[in-house]
Amino acid sequence: MIRDLIKDLVYESISLSQGLIRAKLIAYKIDNSTFKKWIYNELNGYSSSEILPEYRIISCNLYGKIQVPF
């Protein structure tokens, strides 16, 4: 089951969201609460109180242009 999931993701036979849904089934089969929580957060978004994983944090420079109408 896991090998099929990896193969389908690598060969792009399924989308990432479909892969996460399949992984969710695996997490429930092996009854791994940490894995279940990670999949839930990836599919539904992290709450503001949740610590984001490092791969979800992107540093960037922000630039803005302020214009006054008069």
CHARMM internal coordinates of N, CA and C (Angstrom, degrees):
IC EDIT
DIST 1 N 1 CA 1.4479
DIST 1 CA 1 C 1.5321
ANGL 1 N 1 CA 1 C 110.96
DIST 1 C 2 N 1.3301
ANGL 1 CA 1 C 2 N 116.65
DIHE 1 N 1 CA 1 C 2 N -46.22
DIST 2 N 2 CA 1.4613
ANGL 1 C 2 N 2 CA 120.24
DIHE 1 CA 1 C 2 N 2 CA -179.96
DIST 2 CA 2 C 1.5247
ANGL 2 N 2 CA 2 C 110.26
DIHE 1 C 2 N 2 CA 2 C -69.99
DIST 2 C 3 N 1.3214
ANGL 2 CA 2 C 3 N 116.51
DIHE 2 N 2 CA 2 C 3 N -40.40
DIST 3 N 3 CA 1.4707
ANGL 2 C 3 N 3 CA 119.78
DIHE 2 CA 2 C 3 N 3 CA 178.53
DIST 3 CA 3 C 1.5194
ANGL 3 N 3 CA 3 C 111.07
DIHE 2 C 3 N 3 CA 3 C -62.11
DIST 3 C 4 N 1.3365
ANGL 3 CA 3 C 4 N 116.67
DIHE 3 N 3 CA 3 C 4 N -40.28
DIST 4 N 4 CA 1.4619
ANGL 3 C 4 N 4 CA 120.13
DIHE 3 CA 3 C 4 N 4 CA 177.94
DIST 4 CA 4 C 1.5211
ANGL 4 N 4 CA 4 C 110.88
DIHE 3 C 4 N 4 CA 4 C -63.90
DIST 4 C 5 N 1.3198
ANGL 4 CA 4 C 5 N 116.38
DIHE 4 N 4 CA 4 C 5 N -40.12
DIST 5 N 5 CA 1.4644
ANGL 4 C 5 N 5 CA 120.82
DIHE 4 CA 4 C 5 N 5 CA 178.48
DIST 5 CA 5 C 1.5261
ANGL 5 N 5 CA 5 C 110.27
DIHE 4 C 5 N 5 CA 5 C -62.18
DIST 5 C 6 N 1.3137
ANGL 5 CA 5 C 6 N 116.85
DIHE 5 N 5 CA 5 C 6 N -47.20
DIST 6 N 6 CA 1.4701
ANGL 5 C 6 N 6 CA 120.70
DIHE 5 CA 5 C 6 N 6 CA -179.88
DIST 6 CA 6 C 1.5280
ANGL 6 N 6 CA 6 C 110.25
DIHE 5 C 6 N 6 CA 6 C -62.05
DIST 6 C 7 N 1.3217
ANGL 6 CA 6 C 7 N 116.98
DIHE 6 N 6 CA 6 C 7 N -45.60
DIST 7 N 7 CA 1.4708
ANGL 6 C 7 N 7 CA 121.33
DIHE 6 CA 6 C 7 N 7 CA -179.79
DIST 7 CA 7 C 1.5260
ANGL 7 N 7 CA 7 C 110.55
DIHE 6 C 7 N 7 CA 7 C -60.37
DIST 7 C 8 N 1.3287
ANGL 7 CA 7 C 8 N 116.87
DIHE 7 N 7 CA 7 C 8 N -45.67
DIST 8 N 8 CA 1.4686
ANGL 7 C 8 N 8 CA 120.24
DIHE 7 CA 7 C 8 N 8 CA -179.14
DIST 8 CA 8 C 1.5297
ANGL 8 N 8 CA 8 C 111.53
DIHE 7 C 8 N 8 CA 8 C -64.15
DIST 8 C 9 N 1.3272
ANGL 8 CA 8 C 9 N 117.46
DIHE 8 N 8 CA 8 C 9 N -37.25
DIST 9 N 9 CA 1.4689
ANGL 8 C 9 N 9 CA 120.74
DIHE 8 CA 8 C 9 N 9 CA 178.11
DIST 9 CA 9 C 1.5283
ANGL 9 N 9 CA 9 C 111.23
DIHE 8 C 9 N 9 CA 9 C -70.01
DIST 9 C 10 N 1.3218
ANGL 9 CA 9 C 10 N 116.75
DIHE 9 N 9 CA 9 C 10 N -42.90
DIST 10 N 10 CA 1.4664
ANGL 9 C 10 N 10 CA 120.70
DIHE 9 CA 9 C 10 N 10 CA -178.38
DIST 10 CA 10 C 1.5267
ANGL 10 N 10 CA 10 C 110.79
DIHE 9 C 10 N 10 CA 10 C -64.79
DIST 10 C 11 N 1.3209
ANGL 10 CA 10 C 11 N 117.03
DIHE 10 N 10 CA 10 C 11 N -42.92
DIST 11 N 11 CA 1.4616
ANGL 10 C 11 N 11 CA 120.81
DIHE 10 CA 10 C 11 N 11 CA -178.88
DIST 11 CA 11 C 1.5343
ANGL 11 N 11 CA 11 C 112.71
DIHE 10 C 11 N 11 CA 11 C -87.62
DIST 11 C 12 N 1.3223
ANGL 11 CA 11 C 12 N 116.23
DIHE 11 N 11 CA 11 C 12 N 7.97
DIST 12 N 12 CA 1.4670
ANGL 11 C 12 N 12 CA 123.22
DIHE 11 CA 11 C 12 N 12 CA 177.87
DIST 12 CA 12 C 1.5305
ANGL 12 N 12 CA 12 C 112.68
DIHE 11 C 12 N 12 CA 12 C 54.81
DIST 12 C 13 N 1.3255
ANGL 12 CA 12 C 13 N 115.92
DIHE 12 N 12 CA 12 C 13 N 37.57
DIST 13 N 13 CA 1.4624
ANGL 12 C 13 N 13 CA 121.02
DIHE 12 CA 12 C 13 N 13 CA 175.54
DIST 13 CA 13 C 1.5279
ANGL 13 N 13 CA 13 C 110.83
DIHE 12 C 13 N 13 CA 13 C -77.27
DIST 13 C 14 N 1.3280
ANGL 13 CA 13 C 14 N 115.91
DIHE 13 N 13 CA 13 C 14 N -23.17
DIST 14 N 14 CA 1.4665
ANGL 13 C 14 N 14 CA 121.47
DIHE 13 CA 13 C 14 N 14 CA 178.44
DIST 14 CA 14 C 1.5237
ANGL 14 N 14 CA 14 C 108.53
DIHE 13 C 14 N 14 CA 14 C -132.60
DIST 14 C 15 N 1.3227
ANGL 14 CA 14 C 15 N 116.29
DIHE 14 N 14 CA 14 C 15 N 160.31
DIST 15 N 15 CA 1.4629
ANGL 14 C 15 N 15 CA 120.65
DIHE 14 CA 14 C 15 N 15 CA 177.49
DIST 15 CA 15 C 1.5262
ANGL 15 N 15 CA 15 C 109.48
DIHE 14 C 15 N 15 CA 15 C -79.63
DIST 15 C 16 N 1.3084
ANGL 15 CA 15 C 16 N 115.97
DIHE 15 N 15 CA 15 C 16 N 167.06
DIST 16 N 16 CA 1.4592
ANGL 15 C 16 N 16 CA 120.35
DIHE 15 CA 15 C 16 N 16 CA 178.89
DIST 16 CA 16 C 1.5248
ANGL 16 N 16 CA 16 C 111.00
DIHE 15 C 16 N 16 CA 16 C -63.37
DIST 16 C 17 N 1.3268
ANGL 16 CA 16 C 17 N 117.66
DIHE 16 N 16 CA 16 C 17 N -40.37
DIST 17 N 17 CA 1.4662
ANGL 16 C 17 N 17 CA 119.29
DIHE 16 CA 16 C 17 N 17 CA 179.20
DIST 17 CA 17 C 1.5265
ANGL 17 N 17 CA 17 C 111.26
DIHE 16 C 17 N 17 CA 17 C -65.41
DIST 17 C 18 N 1.3206
ANGL 17 CA 17 C 18 N 117.45
DIHE 17 N 17 CA 17 C 18 N -37.11
DIST 18 N 18 CA 1.4717
ANGL 17 C 18 N 18 CA 119.98
DIHE 17 CA 17 C 18 N 18 CA 175.26
DIST 18 CA 18 C 1.5284
ANGL 18 N 18 CA 18 C 110.16
DIHE 17 C 18 N 18 CA 18 C -64.83
DIST 18 C 19 N 1.3289
ANGL 18 CA 18 C 19 N 116.72
DIHE 18 N 18 CA 18 C 19 N -38.03
DIST 19 N 19 CA 1.4570
ANGL 18 C 19 N 19 CA 120.57
DIHE 18 CA 18 C 19 N 19 CA 177.33
DIST 19 CA 19 C 1.5136
ANGL 19 N 19 CA 19 C 111.74
DIHE 18 C 19 N 19 CA 19 C -64.33
DIST 19 C 20 N 1.3223
ANGL 19 CA 19 C 20 N 117.28
DIHE 19 N 19 CA 19 C 20 N -39.76
DIST 20 N 20 CA 1.4655
ANGL 19 C 20 N 20 CA 120.58
DIHE 19 CA 19 C 20 N 20 CA 178.12
DIST 20 CA 20 C 1.5291
ANGL 20 N 20 CA 20 C 111.07
DIHE 19 C 20 N 20 CA 20 C -66.37
DIST 20 C 21 N 1.3056
ANGL 20 CA 20 C 21 N 116.60
DIHE 20 N 20 CA 20 C 21 N -36.53
DIST 21 N 21 CA 1.4688
ANGL 20 C 21 N 21 CA 119.52
DIHE 20 CA 20 C 21 N 21 CA 177.98
DIST 21 CA 21 C 1.5291
ANGL 21 N 21 CA 21 C 109.89
DIHE 20 C 21 N 21 CA 21 C -66.38
DIST 21 C 22 N 1.3299
ANGL 21 CA 21 C 22 N 117.04
DIHE 21 N 21 CA 21 C 22 N -40.24
DIST 22 N 22 CA 1.4689
ANGL 21 C 22 N 22 CA 119.76
DIHE 21 CA 21 C 22 N 22 CA 175.73
DIST 22 CA 22 C 1.5265
ANGL 22 N 22 CA 22 C 110.35
DIHE 21 C 22 N 22 CA 22 C -64.29
DIST 22 C 23 N 1.3310
ANGL 22 CA 22 C 23 N 116.35
DIHE 22 N 22 CA 22 C 23 N -41.24
DIST 23 N 23 CA 1.4698
ANGL 22 C 23 N 23 CA 120.32
DIHE 22 CA 22 C 23 N 23 CA 178.98
DIST 23 CA 23 C 1.5206
ANGL 23 N 23 CA 23 C 110.44
DIHE 22 C 23 N 23 CA 23 C -62.90
DIST 23 C 24 N 1.3322
ANGL 23 CA 23 C 24 N 116.37
DIHE 23 N 23 CA 23 C 24 N -32.84
DIST 24 N 24 CA 1.4632
ANGL 23 C 24 N 24 CA 120.63
DIHE 23 CA 23 C 24 N 24 CA 177.54
DIST 24 CA 24 C 1.5332
ANGL 24 N 24 CA 24 C 110.28
DIHE 23 C 24 N 24 CA 24 C -62.04
DIST 24 C 25 N 1.3176
ANGL 24 CA 24 C 25 N 116.50
DIHE 24 N 24 CA 24 C 25 N -41.26
DIST 25 N 25 CA 1.4656
ANGL 24 C 25 N 25 CA 120.32
DIHE 24 CA 24 C 25 N 25 CA 176.63
DIST 25 CA 25 C 1.5211
ANGL 25 N 25 CA 25 C 110.60
DIHE 24 C 25 N 25 CA 25 C -61.65
DIST 25 C 26 N 1.3239
ANGL 25 CA 25 C 26 N 116.88
DIHE 25 N 25 CA 25 C 26 N -41.45
DIST 26 N 26 CA 1.4631
ANGL 25 C 26 N 26 CA 120.80
DIHE 25 CA 25 C 26 N 26 CA 178.74
DIST 26 CA 26 C 1.5228
ANGL 26 N 26 CA 26 C 110.23
DIHE 25 C 26 N 26 CA 26 C -64.33
DIST 26 C 27 N 1.3362
ANGL 26 CA 26 C 27 N 116.75
DIHE 26 N 26 CA 26 C 27 N -42.60
DIST 27 N 27 CA 1.4676
ANGL 26 C 27 N 27 CA 120.73
DIHE 26 CA 26 C 27 N 27 CA -179.54
DIST 27 CA 27 C 1.5240
ANGL 27 N 27 CA 27 C 111.04
DIHE 26 C 27 N 27 CA 27 C -60.39
DIST 27 C 28 N 1.3202
ANGL 27 CA 27 C 28 N 116.92
DIHE 27 N 27 CA 27 C 28 N -39.29
DIST 28 N 28 CA 1.4745
ANGL 27 C 28 N 28 CA 119.54
DIHE 27 CA 27 C 28 N 28 CA 178.25
DIST 28 CA 28 C 1.5232
ANGL 28 N 28 CA 28 C 111.56
DIHE 27 C 28 N 28 CA 28 C -71.47
DIST 28 C 29 N 1.3368
ANGL 28 CA 28 C 29 N 117.38
DIHE 28 N 28 CA 28 C 29 N -33.97
DIST 29 N 29 CA 1.4670
ANGL 28 C 29 N 29 CA 120.16
DIHE 28 CA 28 C 29 N 29 CA 178.58
DIST 29 CA 29 C 1.5250
ANGL 29 N 29 CA 29 C 111.14
DIHE 28 C 29 N 29 CA 29 C -66.09
DIST 29 C 30 N 1.3424
ANGL 29 CA 29 C 30 N 116.38
DIHE 29 N 29 CA 29 C 30 N -39.95
DIST 30 N 30 CA 1.4670
ANGL 29 C 30 N 30 CA 118.76
DIHE 29 CA 29 C 30 N 30 CA -178.58
DIST 30 CA 30 C 1.5323
ANGL 30 N 30 CA 30 C 111.42
DIHE 29 C 30 N 30 CA 30 C -91.18
DIST 30 C 31 N 1.3249
ANGL 30 CA 30 C 31 N 116.61
DIHE 30 N 30 CA 30 C 31 N -3.03
DIST 31 N 31 CA 1.4598
ANGL 30 C 31 N 31 CA 124.02
DIHE 30 CA 30 C 31 N 31 CA 177.18
DIST 31 CA 31 C 1.5372
ANGL 31 N 31 CA 31 C 112.00
DIHE 30 C 31 N 31 CA 31 C 54.31
DIST 31 C 32 N 1.3399
ANGL 31 CA 31 C 32 N 114.89
DIHE 31 N 31 CA 31 C 32 N 56.32
DIST 32 N 32 CA 1.4608
ANGL 31 C 32 N 32 CA 121.72
DIHE 31 CA 31 C 32 N 32 CA -179.69
DIST 32 CA 32 C 1.5278
ANGL 32 N 32 CA 32 C 108.45
DIHE 31 C 32 N 32 CA 32 C -109.97
DIST 32 C 33 N 1.3226
ANGL 32 CA 32 C 33 N 117.09
DIHE 32 N 32 CA 32 C 33 N 104.86
DIST 33 N 33 CA 1.4672
ANGL 32 C 33 N 33 CA 120.99
DIHE 32 CA 32 C 33 N 33 CA -174.22
DIST 33 CA 33 C 1.5279
ANGL 33 N 33 CA 33 C 112.57
DIHE 32 C 33 N 33 CA 33 C -67.85
DIST 33 C 34 N 1.3218
ANGL 33 CA 33 C 34 N 118.28
DIHE 33 N 33 CA 33 C 34 N -34.06
DIST 34 N 34 CA 1.4682
ANGL 33 C 34 N 34 CA 120.73
DIHE 33 CA 33 C 34 N 34 CA 178.16
DIST 34 CA 34 C 1.5218
ANGL 34 N 34 CA 34 C 110.28
DIHE 33 C 34 N 34 CA 34 C -64.76
DIST 34 C 35 N 1.3171
ANGL 34 CA 34 C 35 N 116.61
DIHE 34 N 34 CA 34 C 35 N -44.48
DIST 35 N 35 CA 1.4571
ANGL 34 C 35 N 35 CA 122.31
DIHE 34 CA 34 C 35 N 35 CA 178.25
DIST 35 CA 35 C 1.5313
ANGL 35 N 35 CA 35 C 110.51
DIHE 34 C 35 N 35 CA 35 C -63.49
DIST 35 C 36 N 1.3212
ANGL 35 CA 35 C 36 N 116.78
DIHE 35 N 35 CA 35 C 36 N -42.78
DIST 36 N 36 CA 1.4692
ANGL 35 C 36 N 36 CA 121.78
DIHE 35 CA 35 C 36 N 36 CA 178.33
DIST 36 CA 36 C 1.5214
ANGL 36 N 36 CA 36 C 110.77
DIHE 35 C 36 N 36 CA 36 C -59.56
DIST 36 C 37 N 1.3367
ANGL 36 CA 36 C 37 N 116.35
DIHE 36 N 36 CA 36 C 37 N -44.92
DIST 37 N 37 CA 1.4727
ANGL 36 C 37 N 37 CA 120.57
DIHE 36 CA 36 C 37 N 37 CA -178.76
DIST 37 CA 37 C 1.5262
ANGL 37 N 37 CA 37 C 110.94
DIHE 36 C 37 N 37 CA 37 C -65.44
DIST 37 C 38 N 1.3295
ANGL 37 CA 37 C 38 N 117.30
DIHE 37 N 37 CA 37 C 38 N -41.57
DIST 38 N 38 CA 1.4579
ANGL 37 C 38 N 38 CA 120.89
DIHE 37 CA 37 C 38 N 38 CA 179.32
DIST 38 CA 38 C 1.5292
ANGL 38 N 38 CA 38 C 110.37
DIHE 37 C 38 N 38 CA 38 C -61.84
DIST 38 C 39 N 1.3318
ANGL 38 CA 38 C 39 N 116.54
DIHE 38 N 38 CA 38 C 39 N -46.18
DIST 39 N 39 CA 1.4670
ANGL 38 C 39 N 39 CA 120.61
DIHE 38 CA 38 C 39 N 39 CA 179.75
DIST 39 CA 39 C 1.5283
ANGL 39 N 39 CA 39 C 110.37
DIHE 38 C 39 N 39 CA 39 C -62.80
DIST 39 C 40 N 1.3268
ANGL 39 CA 39 C 40 N 117.40
DIHE 39 N 39 CA 39 C 40 N -43.33
DIST 40 N 40 CA 1.4560
ANGL 39 C 40 N 40 CA 121.09
DIHE 39 CA 39 C 40 N 40 CA 178.40
DIST 40 CA 40 C 1.5291
ANGL 40 N 40 CA 40 C 110.12
DIHE 39 C 40 N 40 CA 40 C -57.45
DIST 40 C 41 N 1.3353
ANGL 40 CA 40 C 41 N 116.82
DIHE 40 N 40 CA 40 C 41 N -47.22
DIST 41 N 41 CA 1.4632
ANGL 40 C 41 N 41 CA 120.36
DIHE 40 CA 40 C 41 N 41 CA -179.11
DIST 41 CA 41 C 1.5218
ANGL 41 N 41 CA 41 C 112.15
DIHE 40 C 41 N 41 CA 41 C -64.93
DIST 41 C 42 N 1.3137
ANGL 41 CA 41 C 42 N 117.43
DIHE 41 N 41 CA 41 C 42 N -38.01
DIST 42 N 42 CA 1.4641
ANGL 41 C 42 N 42 CA 120.61
DIHE 41 CA 41 C 42 N 42 CA 178.99
DIST 42 CA 42 C 1.5287
ANGL 42 N 42 CA 42 C 111.40
DIHE 41 C 42 N 42 CA 42 C -67.27
DIST 42 C 43 N 1.3224
ANGL 42 CA 42 C 43 N 117.25
DIHE 42 N 42 CA 42 C 43 N -37.90
DIST 43 N 43 CA 1.4652
ANGL 42 C 43 N 43 CA 120.59
DIHE 42 CA 42 C 43 N 43 CA -179.25
DIST 43 CA 43 C 1.5243
ANGL 43 N 43 CA 43 C 112.85
DIHE 42 C 43 N 43 CA 43 C -78.49
DIST 43 C 44 N 1.3303
ANGL 43 CA 43 C 44 N 117.16
DIHE 43 N 43 CA 43 C 44 N -35.23
DIST 44 N 44 CA 1.4673
ANGL 43 C 44 N 44 CA 120.78
DIHE 43 CA 43 C 44 N 44 CA -172.01
DIST 44 CA 44 C 1.5263
ANGL 44 N 44 CA 44 C 114.39
DIHE 43 C 44 N 44 CA 44 C -111.87
DIST 44 C 45 N 1.3075
ANGL 44 CA 44 C 45 N 117.55
DIHE 44 N 44 CA 44 C 45 N -4.57
DIST 45 N 45 CA 1.4551
ANGL 44 C 45 N 45 CA 121.29
DIHE 44 CA 44 C 45 N 45 CA -179.10
DIST 45 CA 45 C 1.5166
ANGL 45 N 45 CA 45 C 111.29
DIHE 44 C 45 N 45 CA 45 C 94.21
DIST 45 C 46 N 1.3066
ANGL 45 CA 45 C 46 N 114.69
DIHE 45 N 45 CA 45 C 46 N 151.81
DIST 46 N 46 CA 1.4613
ANGL 45 C 46 N 46 CA 121.05
DIHE 45 CA 45 C 46 N 46 CA 179.91
DIST 46 CA 46 C 1.5203
ANGL 46 N 46 CA 46 C 108.89
DIHE 45 C 46 N 46 CA 46 C -86.49
DIST 46 C 47 N 1.3305
ANGL 46 CA 46 C 47 N 116.67
DIHE 46 N 46 CA 46 C 47 N 140.41
DIST 47 N 47 CA 1.4646
ANGL 46 C 47 N 47 CA 120.39
DIHE 46 CA 46 C 47 N 47 CA 177.56
DIST 47 CA 47 C 1.5244
ANGL 47 N 47 CA 47 C 108.45
DIHE 46 C 47 N 47 CA 47 C -73.70
DIST 47 C 48 N 1.3195
ANGL 47 CA 47 C 48 N 116.19
DIHE 47 N 47 CA 47 C 48 N 164.04
DIST 48 N 48 CA 1.4590
ANGL 47 C 48 N 48 CA 120.12
DIHE 47 CA 47 C 48 N 48 CA -177.68
DIST 48 CA 48 C 1.5261
ANGL 48 N 48 CA 48 C 111.78
DIHE 47 C 48 N 48 CA 48 C -66.41
DIST 48 C 49 N 1.3214
ANGL 48 CA 48 C 49 N 118.32
DIHE 48 N 48 CA 48 C 49 N -24.63
DIST 49 N 49 CA 1.4596
ANGL 48 C 49 N 49 CA 121.26
DIHE 48 CA 48 C 49 N 49 CA 179.33
DIST 49 CA 49 C 1.5284
ANGL 49 N 49 CA 49 C 112.21
DIHE 48 C 49 N 49 CA 49 C -85.97
DIST 49 C 50 N 1.3203
ANGL 49 CA 49 C 50 N 116.32
DIHE 49 N 49 CA 49 C 50 N -11.21
DIST 50 N 50 CA 1.4658
ANGL 49 C 50 N 50 CA 122.03
DIHE 49 CA 49 C 50 N 50 CA -178.09
DIST 50 CA 50 C 1.5322
ANGL 50 N 50 CA 50 C 109.52
DIHE 49 C 50 N 50 CA 50 C -80.13
DIST 50 C 51 N 1.3111
ANGL 50 CA 50 C 51 N 116.87
DIHE 50 N 50 CA 50 C 51 N 139.78
DIST 51 N 51 CA 1.4611
ANGL 50 C 51 N 51 CA 120.92
DIHE 50 CA 50 C 51 N 51 CA 176.05
DIST 51 CA 51 C 1.5232
ANGL 51 N 51 CA 51 C 107.86
DIHE 50 C 51 N 51 CA 51 C -79.94
DIST 51 C 52 N 1.3367
ANGL 51 CA 51 C 52 N 115.56
DIHE 51 N 51 CA 51 C 52 N 124.25
DIST 52 N 52 CA 1.4584
ANGL 51 C 52 N 52 CA 119.94
DIHE 51 CA 51 C 52 N 52 CA -178.69
DIST 52 CA 52 C 1.5262
ANGL 52 N 52 CA 52 C 110.91
DIHE 51 C 52 N 52 CA 52 C -73.82
DIST 52 C 53 N 1.3238
ANGL 52 CA 52 C 53 N 116.66
DIHE 52 N 52 CA 52 C 53 N 141.79
DIST 53 N 53 CA 1.4594
ANGL 52 C 53 N 53 CA 119.17
DIHE 52 CA 52 C 53 N 53 CA 173.55
DIST 53 CA 53 C 1.5302
ANGL 53 N 53 CA 53 C 109.66
DIHE 52 C 53 N 53 CA 53 C -65.55
DIST 53 C 54 N 1.3079
ANGL 53 CA 53 C 54 N 116.63
DIHE 53 N 53 CA 53 C 54 N 153.23
DIST 54 N 54 CA 1.4625
ANGL 53 C 54 N 54 CA 121.17
DIHE 53 CA 53 C 54 N 54 CA -176.23
DIST 54 CA 54 C 1.5269
ANGL 54 N 54 CA 54 C 112.55
DIHE 53 C 54 N 54 CA 54 C -58.34
DIST 54 C 55 N 1.3359
ANGL 54 CA 54 C 55 N 117.87
DIHE 54 N 54 CA 54 C 55 N -34.95
DIST 55 N 55 CA 1.4601
ANGL 54 C 55 N 55 CA 119.95
DIHE 54 CA 54 C 55 N 55 CA -178.49
DIST 55 CA 55 C 1.5330
ANGL 55 N 55 CA 55 C 112.67
DIHE 54 C 55 N 55 CA 55 C -70.59
DIST 55 C 56 N 1.3236
ANGL 55 CA 55 C 56 N 118.13
DIHE 55 N 55 CA 55 C 56 N -11.21
DIST 56 N 56 CA 1.4611
ANGL 55 C 56 N 56 CA 121.98
DIHE 55 CA 55 C 56 N 56 CA 177.85
DIST 56 CA 56 C 1.5252
ANGL 56 N 56 CA 56 C 112.56
DIHE 55 C 56 N 56 CA 56 C -94.09
DIST 56 C 57 N 1.3294
ANGL 56 CA 56 C 57 N 117.97
DIHE 56 N 56 CA 56 C 57 N -5.71
DIST 57 N 57 CA 1.4640
ANGL 56 C 57 N 57 CA 122.28
DIHE 56 CA 56 C 57 N 57 CA -178.64
DIST 57 CA 57 C 1.5247
ANGL 57 N 57 CA 57 C 108.20
DIHE 56 C 57 N 57 CA 57 C -101.89
DIST 57 C 58 N 1.3184
ANGL 57 CA 57 C 58 N 116.02
DIHE 57 N 57 CA 57 C 58 N 122.15
DIST 58 N 58 CA 1.4556
ANGL 57 C 58 N 58 CA 121.86
DIHE 57 CA 57 C 58 N 58 CA -178.41
DIST 58 CA 58 C 1.5270
ANGL 58 N 58 CA 58 C 107.93
DIHE 57 C 58 N 58 CA 58 C -120.56
DIST 58 C 59 N 1.3190
ANGL 58 CA 58 C 59 N 115.79
DIHE 58 N 58 CA 58 C 59 N 125.14
DIST 59 N 59 CA 1.4623
ANGL 58 C 59 N 59 CA 118.32
DIHE 58 CA 58 C 59 N 59 CA 177.64
DIST 59 CA 59 C 1.5265
ANGL 59 N 59 CA 59 C 109.03
DIHE 58 C 59 N 59 CA 59 C -87.16
DIST 59 C 60 N 1.3125
ANGL 59 CA 59 C 60 N 115.21
DIHE 59 N 59 CA 59 C 60 N 145.08
DIST 60 N 60 CA 1.4612
ANGL 59 C 60 N 60 CA 119.86
DIHE 59 CA 59 C 60 N 60 CA 179.57
DIST 60 CA 60 C 1.5288
ANGL 60 N 60 CA 60 C 109.24
DIHE 59 C 60 N 60 CA 60 C -159.41
DIST 60 C 61 N 1.2969
ANGL 60 CA 60 C 61 N 115.42
DIHE 60 N 60 CA 60 C 61 N 162.37
DIST 61 N 61 CA 1.4598
ANGL 60 C 61 N 61 CA 121.77
DIHE 60 CA 60 C 61 N 61 CA 174.75
DIST 61 CA 61 C 1.5162
ANGL 61 N 61 CA 61 C 108.44
DIHE 60 C 61 N 61 CA 61 C -99.25
DIST 61 C 62 N 1.2979
ANGL 61 CA 61 C 62 N 116.07
DIHE 61 N 61 CA 61 C 62 N 135.17
DIST 62 N 62 CA 1.4617
ANGL 61 C 62 N 62 CA 120.72
DIHE 61 CA 61 C 62 N 62 CA 178.87
DIST 62 CA 62 C 1.5170
ANGL 62 N 62 CA 62 C 109.57
DIHE 61 C 62 N 62 CA 62 C -104.12
DIST 62 C 63 N 1.2867
ANGL 62 CA 62 C 63 N 116.07
DIHE 62 N 62 CA 62 C 63 N 137.38
DIST 63 N 63 CA 1.4507
ANGL 62 C 63 N 63 CA 122.30
DIHE 62 CA 62 C 63 N 63 CA 177.73
DIST 63 CA 63 C 1.5189
ANGL 63 N 63 CA 63 C 108.17
DIHE 62 C 63 N 63 CA 63 C -127.37
DIST 63 C 64 N 1.3094
ANGL 63 CA 63 C 64 N 115.80
DIHE 63 N 63 CA 63 C 64 N 144.99
DIST 64 N 64 CA 1.4668
ANGL 63 C 64 N 64 CA 119.61
DIHE 63 CA 63 C 64 N 64 CA 178.35
DIST 64 CA 64 C 1.5139
ANGL 64 N 64 CA 64 C 110.46
DIHE 63 C 64 N 64 CA 64 C -142.28
DIST 64 C 65 N 1.3017
ANGL 64 CA 64 C 65 N 115.13
DIHE 64 N 64 CA 64 C 65 N 157.46
DIST 65 N 65 CA 1.4495
ANGL 64 C 65 N 65 CA 120.95
DIHE 64 CA 64 C 65 N 65 CA 177.63
DIST 65 CA 65 C 1.5223
ANGL 65 N 65 CA 65 C 106.30
DIHE 64 C 65 N 65 CA 65 C -124.04
DIST 65 C 66 N 1.2947
ANGL 65 CA 65 C 66 N 116.16
DIHE 65 N 65 CA 65 C 66 N 119.24
DIST 66 N 66 CA 1.4544
ANGL 65 C 66 N 66 CA 121.31
DIHE 65 CA 65 C 66 N 66 CA -178.89
DIST 66 CA 66 C 1.5208
ANGL 66 N 66 CA 66 C 108.66
DIHE 65 C 66 N 66 CA 66 C -101.12
DIST 66 C 67 N 1.3182
ANGL 66 CA 66 C 67 N 116.11
DIHE 66 N 66 CA 66 C 67 N 127.06
DIST 67 N 67 CA 1.4544
ANGL 66 C 67 N 67 CA 121.12
DIHE 66 CA 66 C 67 N 67 CA 178.41
DIST 67 CA 67 C 1.5126
ANGL 67 N 67 CA 67 C 108.95
DIHE 66 C 67 N 67 CA 67 C -123.29
DIST 67 C 68 N 1.3055
ANGL 67 CA 67 C 68 N 114.38
DIHE 67 N 67 CA 67 C 68 N 135.07
DIST 68 N 68 CA 1.4548
ANGL 67 C 68 N 68 CA 121.09
DIHE 67 CA 67 C 68 N 68 CA 175.96
DIST 68 CA 68 C 1.5278
ANGL 68 N 68 CA 68 C 106.86
DIHE 67 C 68 N 68 CA 68 C -100.10
DIST 68 C 69 N 1.3367
ANGL 68 CA 68 C 69 N 117.89
DIHE 68 N 68 CA 68 C 69 N 133.43
DIST 69 N 69 CA 1.4580
ANGL 68 C 69 N 69 CA 119.12
DIHE 68 CA 68 C 69 N 69 CA -173.56
DIST 69 CA 69 C 1.5337
ANGL 69 N 69 CA 69 C 114.67
DIHE 68 C 69 N 69 CA 69 C -66.30
DIST 69 C 70 N 1.3272
ANGL 69 CA 69 C 70 N 120.05
DIHE 69 N 69 CA 69 C 70 N -14.79
DIST 70 N 70 CA 1.4639
ANGL 69 C 70 N 70 CA 120.27
DIHE 69 CA 69 C 70 N 70 CA -178.41
DIST 70 CA 70 C 1.4866
ANGL 70 N 70 CA 70 C 111.82
DIHE 69 C 70 N 70 CA 70 C -111.43
END
COOR INIT
IC SEED 1 N 1 CA 1 C
IC BUILD
